[in-house]
Structures are given as C-alpha cells and as structure tokens.
C-alpha cells in the first residue's frame, strides 16, 4: 500500500519542527565541574621561607575569565612538608599582591619559616582540605652543581676593550644530579654616586647580539632555560662584544659623567627538577604558527588535584673586578 504524499510531507514537517525546537535550546559548552584543589609550590635552596598556595577549581559565571575577581583561596587546610624524617606544618597567612589589576585583595598562602630546601633533599607536599580531599606530590631537589670560570676568560672580563669582540666568556658547568633543566645568567654589580651617596645597582649581560651584523644593545639574546645534557656538563657562553657594549651603555649612555665603580661579575646558575622543568616546557613552548587552536596547554603534576609542586637551586660564582677597571670613574 502506498503512503499518501500529504502524510509524508506532514511527517517531514513535524520532524523539522522538533529539530528546530531542539536547536533553539540554550547550549553551554563548559559542562559540569568536578571541583578539585589547585596546589602550587616551588621549594628552593636560596631562601629561608617556603610557600604553598591552595585554591579551588571553579566554573566561570560567564565566559570571560578576567571578569571573575572573587577569591578562590582555600582556608583552614592542613598543609605540610615532610622529608621522610621531619614534618612541618605551614600556617595560613596573607601576602601583598604585586599585580592588583584583577584581584584587589592580598594574596593568601601557606607559609613555613625558617625552612630551606637542601641539595638532593626529597620532599613531599601534602594538602588536606575540607570538601576537596587530600592532595600530595613528591619532588627531589637537584644536588649541588660546580660552576667555574675559564682561566682564559679572566683577562676578557677584566679588560674587555683590549680583547676581540668575538671572544667568548666561558663558564664551565657540572650540573647536579636530578637537574632536568638549567639557566646561567651573567651580571655586573656596580655603584654610582647619587646625591652624595653610593647606590648599588646591577645589570644583566646578554649572551649575544640578536644579529651578527649589528651591535645594537636594544636587540640582544638572553639565556633561556635549557634541558640538561646527557653527561650533565655544559658551558655558559657570553660574547665579549655584548659584554663590552653593555658596560659602555651603563658607564656613558646611562650615567654620563657620574662617578661609578664596577665591583664584580656574578655568574648565577639556576637548576630545576623534573616537575618544574616540565611545567615551564609545557606552558612556554606552545605556539605553533600553523595551528588555529586558541586554548593554552594544560599541565598538572599534583596527585589527587591539579597544579604544580617543584623545586630549584640557585648558585653563584663571583669574580672581583680589578681596581684599575677601565670604566671606573672616581
């Protein structure tokens, strides 16, 4: 038996009406939120106080993240750090907030002092928050590195104007165990006479000029966090040309005839363990020019929650500049 054409048309129209009505329903792509604790902490060997920040994940009221200015800090949590033998409990406190463009109030954090992470130490950071469960993560701090200054580079540092600009200032490095990434930075400490008082200042020396054909100090390259080498040996290199140009810029372009004394060169080595290196790599290396994605990569290194617990070490080598340093003005 054939179905009348009018019945077919009515059936199609009814189906289309249902489809149109369903398409008219509000759609929210955010989905439901499984609320978790958000933990962030970076232990270090260069300070006598350690911090752990604890917040809760949340669903935006709208679709603009920066429009939400409410405090998501978790209070009255039990936050502890243990090295396996000794456990210390952190206290809930407030800290001044440097950037108040979005959040106006002070920053909340859990703090312990005096407490300094030790080289090669193993630590577990644990957070117990009401309604959010327990979160913990373990890290191992890198062991102490060895930083040196190549003997041939001493004369370059002391009298850069008498040496070729394409010479490198070399800092041999032996990384510690458990170091997954490192960055070496070169600084010059100096003093200038201001209103009858000597004021201490510091300038960072770039590694090289951005272009081989230009010595424009505005276009330079600074060291980046680098993955460890297979044998844990590396060499930090800063070109004499950019070192000399930076000194000239400070001594003459910045301070003219002001009295100035250059005191020392400081080479600073940062080592990061695996969690902190992976966090940096994930959040700083994204940016495929051929991709149309607008989201940012997600990284989490915390068991039972989200966030990151890591550690770094900071060491310095100091070279005192000679009393007849060519750019001193007494």
C-alpha positions as CSV (number, residue, x, y, z in Angstrom):
1,X,0.0,0.0,0.0
2,X,1.3,3.4,-0.9
3,X,1.6,6.1,1.7
4,X,-0.2,9.3,0.7
5,X,2.2,12.1,-0.2
6,X,0.4,14.5,2.1
7,X,1.2,12.2,5.1
8,X,4.8,12.1,4.1
9,X,5.0,15.9,3.9
10,X,3.3,16.3,7.3
11,X,5.7,13.8,8.9
12,X,8.8,15.7,7.5
13,X,7.4,19.0,8.7
14,X,6.8,17.6,12.2
15,X,10.4,16.2,12.3
16,X,11.8,19.5,11.1
17,X,9.8,21.4,13.8
18,X,11.2,19.1,16.5
19,X,14.7,19.6,15.2
20,X,14.3,23.4,15.1
21,X,12.9,23.5,18.6
22,X,15.8,21.4,19.9
23,X,18.3,23.7,18.2
24,X,16.7,26.6,19.9
25,X,17.6,25.3,23.4
26,X,20.4,27.0,25.3
27,X,23.8,25.4,24.9
28,X,26.6,25.6,27.5
29,X,29.9,24.0,26.3
30,X,31.5,24.2,29.7
31,X,30.0,21.1,31.1
32,X,29.9,20.2,34.8
33,X,32.8,20.9,37.1
34,X,34.5,18.3,39.2
35,X,35.8,20.6,41.9
36,X,39.4,19.9,42.9
37,X,42.1,21.6,45.0
38,X,44.6,23.6,43.0
39,X,48.1,23.5,44.6
40,X,51.2,25.5,43.6
41,X,54.5,25.5,45.3
42,X,58.2,25.9,44.3
43,X,60.7,24.9,47.0
44,X,64.2,26.4,46.8
45,X,67.6,26.4,48.4
46,X,68.2,30.2,48.3
47,X,65.6,31.4,50.7
48,X,64.7,30.6,54.3
49,X,60.9,30.6,53.8
50,X,58.7,28.4,51.6
51,X,55.2,28.9,50.3
52,X,52.3,26.7,49.2
53,X,49.3,28.3,47.5
54,X,46.0,26.4,47.7
55,X,42.9,27.3,45.8
56,X,39.8,25.5,44.4
57,X,38.9,25.0,40.8
58,X,35.7,26.9,39.8
59,X,33.2,27.4,37.0
60,X,33.0,30.8,35.4
61,X,29.7,32.6,35.8
62,X,30.1,33.9,32.3
63,X,32.6,33.3,29.5
64,X,35.2,35.9,30.3
65,X,37.8,34.6,32.7
66,X,39.3,38.0,33.6
67,X,35.8,39.2,34.7
68,X,35.8,36.9,37.7
69,X,37.5,38.7,40.6
70,X,36.4,36.6,43.5
71,X,38.9,35.0,45.8
72,X,39.3,31.2,45.3
73,X,41.7,30.6,48.2
74,X,41.1,27.6,50.4
75,X,41.3,28.4,54.1
76,X,41.8,26.2,57.1
77,X,43.5,23.5,55.1
78,X,46.2,21.3,56.7
79,X,49.4,21.9,54.6
80,X,52.6,20.1,55.5
81,X,56.0,19.4,54.1
82,X,58.0,16.3,55.0
83,X,61.4,15.0,54.2
84,X,60.6,11.5,55.5
85,X,62.0,12.1,58.9
86,X,60.6,15.5,59.9
87,X,57.2,17.0,59.1
88,X,56.5,20.7,59.3
89,X,53.0,22.3,59.2
90,X,52.5,25.6,57.3
91,X,50.5,28.5,58.6
92,X,47.8,30.3,56.7
93,X,48.7,33.9,56.1
94,X,48.3,36.9,53.7
95,X,50.9,38.4,51.4
96,X,50.9,41.7,49.5
97,X,49.8,41.3,45.9
98,X,52.1,42.8,43.3
99,X,49.5,43.0,40.5
100,X,46.1,44.2,41.5
101,X,44.6,44.7,38.1
102,X,42.3,41.7,38.5
103,X,42.4,40.7,42.2
104,X,42.3,43.6,44.6
105,X,42.8,42.0,48.0
106,X,46.0,40.4,49.4
107,X,47.3,37.1,48.3
108,X,46.7,34.1,50.6
109,X,49.3,31.4,51.1
110,X,50.5,28.8,53.5
111,X,54.0,29.6,54.8
112,X,56.7,28.0,56.8
113,X,59.8,29.8,58.2
114,X,62.6,29.1,58.9
115,X,62.8,26.4,56.3
116,X,65.3,26.0,53.5
117,X,65.3,23.1,51.0
118,X,68.6,21.2,50.9
119,X,70.5,20.0,47.9
120,X,69.5,16.4,47.0
121,X,66.7,16.5,49.5
122,X,63.4,14.6,49.0
123,X,60.2,16.3,50.0
124,X,56.5,15.6,50.0
125,X,54.0,18.5,50.0
126,X,50.6,17.4,51.3
127,X,47.3,19.3,51.4
128,X,44.2,18.2,53.3
129,X,41.3,20.5,52.5
130,X,37.7,20.0,53.8
131,X,35.4,19.0,51.0
132,X,38.2,18.7,48.5
133,X,40.1,15.6,49.8
134,X,43.8,15.1,50.1
135,X,46.4,16.2,47.6
136,X,50.1,15.4,47.7
137,X,53.2,15.4,45.4
138,X,56.8,14.4,46.0
139,X,60.0,16.0,44.5
140,X,63.7,15.6,44.7
141,X,65.9,18.8,44.8
142,X,68.9,18.7,42.4
143,X,72.3,18.2,44.1
144,X,74.9,21.0,44.2
145,X,76.5,21.9,40.9
146,X,80.0,23.0,40.1
147,X,80.4,26.4,38.4
148,X,83.8,27.7,37.1
149,X,85.4,30.5,35.2
150,X,87.7,29.5,32.3
151,X,91.2,30.9,33.0
152,X,91.4,32.4,29.5
153,X,88.2,34.4,30.2
154,X,89.5,36.3,33.2
155,X,91.5,38.7,31.1
156,X,88.4,39.3,28.9
157,X,86.3,40.1,31.9
158,X,88.9,42.4,33.4
159,X,89.9,44.3,30.3
160,X,87.2,43.7,27.6
161,X,88.3,46.7,25.5
162,X,91.7,45.1,24.9
163,X,90.3,41.8,23.6
164,X,88.5,40.7,20.4
165,X,84.7,41.2,20.5
166,X,84.1,37.7,19.1
167,X,85.8,36.1,22.1
168,X,83.5,34.1,24.4
169,X,83.5,34.4,28.2
170,X,83.3,30.8,29.3
171,X,81.7,29.4,32.5
172,X,82.2,25.6,32.6
173,X,79.3,23.9,34.4
174,X,78.8,20.5,36.0
175,X,75.1,20.0,36.8
176,X,73.9,18.3,39.9
177,X,72.0,15.0,39.9
178,X,68.2,15.4,39.4
179,X,68.7,18.6,37.4
180,X,66.4,18.4,34.4
181,X,67.0,22.0,33.2
182,X,69.3,24.9,33.9
183,X,69.9,28.6,33.1
184,X,73.1,30.6,33.6
185,X,73.0,34.4,33.8
186,X,75.8,36.9,34.0
187,X,75.6,40.1,36.0
188,X,77.8,43.0,36.8
189,X,77.4,44.7,40.1
190,X,78.4,48.4,40.4
191,X,77.9,51.5,42.5
192,X,77.0,55.1,41.3
193,X,77.3,58.3,43.3
194,X,73.8,59.9,43.7
195,X,73.3,63.0,45.8
196,X,76.5,62.3,47.7
197,X,75.6,58.6,48.4
198,X,76.9,55.5,46.7
199,X,74.0,53.4,45.5
200,X,74.4,49.7,44.5
201,X,73.0,48.5,41.2
202,X,73.2,45.5,38.9
203,X,73.0,45.0,35.1
204,X,72.5,41.7,33.3
205,X,74.8,40.8,30.5
206,X,73.1,39.3,27.4
207,X,74.7,36.3,25.8
208,X,75.0,37.8,22.3
209,X,73.6,40.3,19.9
210,X,70.4,39.2,18.0
211,X,72.2,39.9,14.7
212,X,75.7,39.2,13.7
213,X,75.8,42.4,11.6
214,X,74.6,44.7,14.4
215,X,75.9,45.7,17.9
216,X,72.7,47.5,18.8
217,X,72.2,46.9,22.6
218,X,68.4,47.0,22.1
219,X,68.4,43.8,20.2
220,X,70.1,41.1,22.2
221,X,69.7,37.5,23.3
222,X,69.3,36.4,26.9
223,X,69.8,32.9,28.2
224,X,66.8,30.5,28.3
225,X,66.0,27.5,30.5
226,X,67.7,24.6,28.7
227,X,67.4,20.8,29.1
228,X,70.3,19.1,30.8
229,X,73.0,17.5,28.6
230,X,73.4,13.7,28.5
231,X,76.6,13.9,30.7
232,X,75.5,16.8,32.9
233,X,78.3,19.0,31.6
234,X,77.7,22.4,29.9
235,X,79.4,25.7,29.2
236,X,77.8,29.1,29.6
237,X,79.0,31.5,26.9
238,X,78.7,35.3,26.8
239,X,80.3,37.1,23.9
240,X,82.8,39.8,24.8
241,X,81.2,42.2,22.3
242,X,77.9,42.4,24.1
243,X,79.6,42.5,27.5
244,X,81.7,45.5,26.4
245,X,78.7,47.2,24.8
246,X,76.6,46.8,27.9
247,X,79.4,48.3,30.1
248,X,79.7,51.3,27.7
249,X,76.0,51.8,27.8
250,X,75.9,51.9,31.6
251,X,79.1,53.9,32.1
252,X,78.4,56.6,29.5
253,X,74.9,56.5,27.9
254,X,73.1,55.9,31.2
255,X,75.3,57.9,33.7
256,X,77.4,60.3,31.6
257,X,80.0,61.9,33.9
258,X,78.5,60.5,37.2
259,X,81.1,58.7,39.4
260,X,80.8,55.0,39.0
261,X,82.7,51.9,40.3
262,X,82.3,48.4,38.8
263,X,82.8,45.9,41.6
264,X,82.3,42.4,40.5
265,X,80.9,39.9,37.9
266,X,78.4,37.4,39.2
267,X,77.5,34.2,37.2
268,X,74.3,32.8,38.6
269,X,73.2,29.2,37.8
270,X,69.6,28.1,38.2
271,X,68.8,24.3,38.3
272,X,65.2,23.0,38.2
273,X,64.0,19.5,38.9
274,X,61.7,17.5,36.6
275,X,58.3,18.9,37.7
276,X,59.3,22.5,37.4
277,X,61.1,21.9,34.1
278,X,58.1,20.1,32.5
279,X,55.8,22.9,33.8
280,X,58.0,25.5,32.1
281,X,58.3,23.5,28.9
282,X,54.6,22.9,28.7
283,X,53.5,26.5,29.4
284,X,56.2,28.3,27.5
285,X,56.9,26.3,24.3
286,X,53.3,26.2,22.9
287,X,52.7,28.4,19.9
288,X,52.5,26.5,16.6
289,X,52.2,29.2,13.9
290,X,50.2,26.8,11.7
291,X,47.7,25.9,14.4
292,X,44.2,27.5,14.8
293,X,43.9,26.4,18.4
294,X,43.2,29.2,20.8
295,X,43.5,27.3,24.1
296,X,46.6,27.1,26.2
297,X,48.2,23.7,27.1
298,X,47.3,22.2,30.4
299,X,49.9,20.9,32.9
300,X,49.3,19.2,36.2
301,X,51.9,17.5,38.4
302,X,49.9,17.0,41.6
303,X,48.4,13.7,42.7
304,X,44.7,14.0,43.7
305,X,44.4,17.5,42.4
306,X,45.8,20.0,39.8
307,X,48.7,22.3,39.9
308,X,52.4,22.0,40.3
309,X,54.9,21.3,43.1
310,X,58.6,21.7,42.0
311,X,62.0,22.9,43.2
312,X,65.0,24.8,42.1
313,X,68.6,25.5,43.3
314,X,70.4,28.8,42.9
315,X,74.2,29.1,43.0
316,X,76.6,31.9,42.1
317,X,80.3,32.3,41.1
318,X,81.8,35.7,41.9
319,X,84.7,37.4,40.2
320,X,86.1,40.6,41.7
321,X,87.0,43.2,39.1
322,X,90.4,44.9,39.3
323,X,90.9,48.3,40.9
324,X,92.1,49.7,37.6
325,X,88.9,48.5,35.8
326,X,88.8,50.7,32.6
327,X,85.2,52.0,33.2
328,X,85.6,53.2,36.8
329,X,85.2,56.9,37.4
330,X,86.2,58.1,40.9
